[in-house]
Amino acid sequence: MAAELVALAHRAPDGRRGWLIEEINGKKAIEEPSSQFLLHSGFTSTAMGLQLRVPRRPLKLQGEPPIDDDPQSDAD
């Protein structure tokens, strides 16, 4: 679930590319044992809860080839 939340954030349009989870099962997010999966996947603990920040995509100029966001594609 944690990895899918991160993947969703990366696929979302700019302006909707992060998550803030304040509570899990009625507890502060960081107090829930499952929060460790979120932290391991890239969330950070903040005063407001567990937060995932996703950087903005680089601006693509008209006529430019698409940017390959998959670092694994260079591993061949």
C-alpha positions as CSV (number, residue, x, y, z in Angstrom):
1,M,0.0,0.0,0.0
2,A,2.8,2.5,0.9
3,A,4.6,1.9,-2.4
4,E,1.3,2.4,-4.3
5,L,0.7,5.7,-2.6
6,V,4.1,6.9,-3.6
7,A,3.5,5.7,-7.2
8,L,0.2,7.5,-7.3
9,A,1.8,10.7,-6.2
10,H,4.4,10.5,-8.9
11,R,1.8,9.9,-11.6
12,A,-0.5,12.7,-10.4
13,P,-0.7,16.1,-12.2
14,D,1.4,18.9,-10.8
15,G,-0.3,20.6,-7.9
16,R,-1.7,17.3,-6.6
17,R,1.6,15.4,-6.2
18,G,2.0,14.8,-2.5
19,W,0.3,13.2,0.5
20,L,-0.2,14.3,4.1
21,I,-1.5,11.5,6.4
22,E,-2.6,12.9,9.8
23,E,-4.2,9.8,11.3
24,I,-4.2,6.0,10.8
25,N,-6.9,4.0,12.6
26,G,-7.8,7.0,14.8
27,K,-4.2,7.5,16.1
28,K,-1.6,10.0,15.1
29,A,-0.1,8.5,12.0
30,I,3.4,8.1,13.5
31,E,2.0,6.2,16.4
32,E,0.5,3.5,14.2
33,P,3.0,0.6,13.6
34,S,2.1,0.5,9.9
35,S,3.6,4.0,9.6
36,Q,7.0,2.3,9.3
37,F,6.1,1.1,5.8
38,L,5.2,4.7,4.8
39,L,8.5,6.0,6.2
40,H,10.4,3.3,4.4
41,S,8.7,4.2,1.1
42,G,9.6,7.9,1.3
43,F,7.3,9.6,3.7
44,T,8.7,11.9,6.4
45,S,7.5,12.5,9.9
46,T,6.4,16.2,10.3
47,A,4.5,18.1,13.0
48,M,1.3,17.6,11.0
49,G,1.7,13.9,10.3
50,L,3.4,11.8,7.7
51,Q,4.2,13.7,4.5
52,L,5.3,12.8,1.1
53,R,6.6,15.5,-1.1
54,V,7.1,14.9,-4.8
55,P,9.2,17.3,-6.8
56,R,7.6,19.1,-9.7
57,R,8.2,17.7,-13.1
58,P,10.7,19.7,-15.3
59,L,9.1,22.0,-17.8
60,K,8.8,20.4,-21.2
61,L,9.2,22.8,-24.1
62,Q,7.1,22.3,-27.3
63,G,8.8,19.9,-29.7
64,E,11.2,18.5,-27.0
65,P,11.3,14.7,-26.8
66,P,9.6,13.2,-23.7
67,I,11.7,12.9,-20.5
68,D,12.3,9.4,-19.4
69,D,11.5,9.4,-15.6
70,D,12.5,5.7,-15.3
71,P,16.1,5.4,-14.0
72,Q,16.0,1.7,-14.6
73,S,15.9,2.2,-18.3
74,D,19.5,3.4,-18.3
75,A,20.7,0.2,-16.4
76,D,20.8,-1.9,-19.6
